Amino acid sequence: AQKITQTQPGMFVQEKEAVTLDCTYDTSDQSYGLFWYKQPSSGEMIFLIYQGSYDEQNATEGRYSLNFQKARKSANLVISASQLGDSAMYFCAMREGVGVKTSYDKVIFGPGTSLSVIP
Amino acid sequence: GAVVSQHPSRVICKSGTSVKIECRSLDFQATTMFWYRQFPKQSLMLMATSNEGSKATYEQGVEKDKFLINHASLTLSTLTVTSAHPEDSSFYICSARPTSGRAWGTQYFGPGTRLTVL
């Protein structure tokens, strides 16, 4: 079963507008971490933002914020004031299995969302 | 920020040959490194977890005899694709988790290696 779901294969946003990229996840662990990465056409993976399952406040990093709704198991990425350079693939990822299940301590990725910023 | 390098960035080889890809953490030590592969227009699929000084842990469906992983030091892990075939052509990405620092250990990714097997 897929652990991370990103239901938007492709998204378009007007430059300077805000956009929300959806991510839902599935885990039975109480302690886990959620990440968002950006992958431009060059292929490098760029870390954007992190949210721990016990963090009470939503994470923010500059123009990026993570809308964390634990009960719904969702971790949506909000990009404010979109820029042309934001056009890329965006991956939601989860780390689970820390501590007891050390063999499962790994980061797995969702299918990704392709974001295109329109001038 | 933390830097991870990969070498080579691009390799083209003939079917049947072996290819070694290096992953180095340049400014931090990494007890654990991860190897992913990514097909065009798809997500990253975890292949294996590499731990310094011990055998790698492979994900289900990944052939350990075909994808040899060696994590010989706290800054270097290698992936060798043995007897490569065209279906092994892919984008291989490594990531490294710092040994010390933030408890949840953000993973830092290398720039990737594009393997083309003719």
HADDOCK unambig.tbl for C-alpha pairs under 7 A between the chains (distance, minus, plus):
assign (segid A and resid 43 and name CA) (segid B and resid 111 and name CA) 6.73 0.50 0.50
assign (segid A and resid 43 and name CA) (segid B and resid 112 and name CA) 6.86 0.50 0.50
assign (segid A and resid 44 and name CA) (segid B and resid 110 and name CA) 6.95 0.50 0.50
assign (segid A and resid 44 and name CA) (segid B and resid 111 and name CA) 4.67 0.50 0.50
assign (segid A and resid 44 and name CA) (segid B and resid 112 and name CA) 6.58 0.50 0.50
assign (segid A and resid 45 and name CA) (segid B and resid 109 and name CA) 5.95 0.50 0.50
assign (segid A and resid 108 and name CA) (segid B and resid 46 and name CA) 6.84 0.50 0.50
assign (segid A and resid 109 and name CA) (segid B and resid 43 and name CA) 6.75 0.50 0.50
assign (segid A and resid 109 and name CA) (segid B and resid 44 and name CA) 6.23 0.50 0.50
assign (segid A and resid 110 and name CA) (segid B and resid 43 and name CA) 6.67 0.50 0.50
assign (segid A and resid 111 and name CA) (segid B and resid 42 and name CA) 6.51 0.50 0.50
assign (segid A and resid 111 and name CA) (segid B and resid 43 and name CA) 4.92 0.50 0.50
assign (segid A and resid 112 and name CA) (segid B and resid 43 and name CA) 6.25 0.50 0.50
